[in-house]
């Protein structure tokens, strides 16, 4: 057994290693959100073009070298268009569950103990943002854990168990969000749970799912009438996106009777009234740094160039330097102290 705080200490060390690299290159945004994602000893480098990817890999290797880390090449993969990372398959199109994890859920037998129920829910919940109305589908299963007594597997539990398997097996690919384009938030209320779907229209004109979200309701919230429940879903889902269900709730909000309903009506109707002005300003917001403005390494002297040619971290030929292949790539490295 290792030290209890070893994982947190190691993660902090990795963050410090890349934080120092950010300071040395004077990036205006953190490197962790710029071209690399670090989780413990798993390092994912991503880029939009081949040329930038070569450069980003070199930056990351320099950061690891300066921090005293070594890279296990036998555990690393470079220049991939599709990669498995932390239980997900990352592609150009977006994010999808790892087929090996999906197979584990699909082949799991019906639980016979509370421990097995927890294990199944833990694995299924990891992919809940791929499943529409996850909280509603899975509600009978978490209720089993509240009693902490002998497991009673009811037909409702079996139906929820099979529904989660089917939903995860047919889970869609979550598209990559584009911060320069408008988002839409579709909300729904049911007596047992509320759910939301964040979508965005792609360049192909189709609406693509960015993420699903859901939440179970308390006993008091379950007793809400439909109009109030829809308002609850909108408020919980977020007030910065397009409300897709306003056609249903707007007329009924204008006839609110109780003080609380009147207050909620004023808030949501005010949001609807000012939405167009906010959306007009959305495209003018500063977008993420495009590839053409990536920071470039500072010019080096002849002596520094000669030293780097003697011990290169990434071999690049003259042909590779002069060629910019579209399509980008990703690399995964395994760090060792």
TAJO-V637410 format. One record per backbone hydrogen bond with DSSP energy under -0.5 kcal/mol. CO is the residue of the C=O (numbers start at 1). NH is the residue of the N-H. If there is no record, write none. Layout:
co->[CO & CO]
nh->[NH & NH]
This chain:
co->[3 & 5 & 6 & 7 & 8 & 9 & 10 & 11 & 12 & 13 & 14 & 15 & 16 & 17 & 18 & 19 & 20 & 21 & 22 & 22 & 30 & 31 & 31 & 31 & 35 & 37 & 39 & 41 & 41 & 42 & 43 & 43 & 44 & 45 & 47 & 48 & 49 & 50 & 51 & 52 & 53 & 54 & 55 & 56 & 57 & 58 & 59 & 60 & 61 & 62 & 63 & 64 & 64 & 65 & 70 & 70 & 71 & 72 & 73 & 77 & 80 & 83 & 83 & 85 & 87 & 88 & 88 & 89 & 89 & 90 & 93 & 94 & 95 & 96 & 98 & 98 & 99 & 100 & 101 & 102 & 103 & 105 & 113 & 114 & 115 & 116 & 117 & 118 & 119 & 120 & 121 & 122 & 124 & 125 & 127 & 128 & 129 & 130 & 130 & 131 & 133 & 134 & 135 & 138 & 138 & 139 & 140 & 141 & 141 & 142 & 142 & 143 & 143 & 144 & 151 & 152 & 154 & 155 & 156 & 157 & 158 & 159 & 160 & 161 & 162 & 163 & 164 & 165 & 166 & 168 & 172 & 173 & 174 & 177 & 178 & 182 & 183 & 184 & 184 & 185 & 185 & 186 & 188 & 192 & 193 & 194 & 195 & 196 & 197 & 197 & 198 & 198 & 199 & 200 & 202 & 206 & 206 & 208 & 209 & 211 & 213 & 215 & 218 & 219 & 220 & 221 & 225 & 226 & 227 & 228 & 229 & 230 & 231 & 232 & 233 & 234 & 242 & 242 & 243 & 245 & 245 & 246 & 248 & 249 & 250 & 252 & 253 & 258 & 259 & 260 & 261 & 262 & 263 & 264 & 265 & 266 & 267 & 268 & 269 & 270 & 271 & 272 & 274 & 275 & 276 & 277 & 278 & 279 & 281 & 282 & 290 & 291 & 301 & 302 & 303 & 304 & 305 & 306 & 307 & 309 & 317 & 318 & 319 & 323 & 325 & 325 & 329 & 330 & 331 & 332 & 333 & 333 & 334 & 336]
nh->[6 & 9 & 10 & 11 & 12 & 13 & 14 & 15 & 16 & 17 & 18 & 19 & 20 & 21 & 22 & 23 & 24 & 25 & 26 & 27 & 33 & 34 & 35 & 36 & 46 & 44 & 42 & 43 & 335 & 39 & 45 & 333 & 37 & 331 & 329 & 327 & 53 & 54 & 55 & 56 & 57 & 58 & 59 & 60 & 61 & 62 & 63 & 64 & 65 & 66 & 67 & 68 & 69 & 68 & 72 & 336 & 73 & 75 & 76 & 332 & 330 & 85 & 90 & 88 & 98 & 85 & 90 & 91 & 96 & 83 & 176 & 91 & 174 & 89 & 101 & 102 & 103 & 104 & 105 & 106 & 107 & 108 & 117 & 118 & 119 & 120 & 121 & 122 & 123 & 124 & 125 & 126 & 127 & 128 & 130 & 131 & 212 & 132 & 172 & 134 & 137 & 138 & 139 & 141 & 142 & 143 & 144 & 144 & 145 & 145 & 146 & 146 & 147 & 148 & 153 & 154 & 158 & 159 & 160 & 161 & 162 & 163 & 164 & 165 & 166 & 167 & 168 & 169 & 170 & 171 & 174 & 175 & 95 & 179 & 181 & 201 & 242 & 186 & 199 & 187 & 244 & 197 & 195 & 217 & 190 & 215 & 188 & 213 & 186 & 199 & 210 & 211 & 184 & 208 & 205 & 202 & 208 & 200 & 175 & 198 & 196 & 194 & 222 & 223 & 223 & 224 & 229 & 230 & 231 & 232 & 233 & 234 & 235 & 236 & 237 & 238 & 185 & 244 & 246 & 248 & 249 & 250 & 252 & 253 & 254 & 255 & 256 & 262 & 263 & 264 & 265 & 266 & 267 & 268 & 269 & 270 & 271 & 272 & 273 & 274 & 275 & 276 & 278 & 279 & 280 & 281 & 282 & 283 & 284 & 285 & 293 & 294 & 305 & 306 & 307 & 308 & 309 & 310 & 311 & 312 & 321 & 322 & 323 & 325 & 50 & 328 & 47 & 80 & 45 & 77 & 43 & 335 & 72 & 70]
